[in-house]
């Protein structure tokens, strides 16, 4: 992940999720997730691996949809949307 982050974003640091949008109309792009980082973050946050993986998938898809977290405002909006999507998914599971 660090190599991908360095190559495509110019940031020489590990990361948990990267999104690569496609130019083609039929495909949104790719979301790449570090499963080791996902496990570690789940433990640090005190929730399940599955919940953390869901958060990272949603985060990556939001990037593919054009959202950006490089600013404080953008980051807050992405977190808000992630929580909203997670809440809706959990509500559907309970129904």
Secondary structure by P-SEA (a helix, b strand, c coil): caaaaaacccccccccbbbbbbccccccbbbbbcaaaaaaaaaaacccaaaaaaaaaaaaaaaaaccccccaaaaaaaaaaaaaaaaaaaaaaac
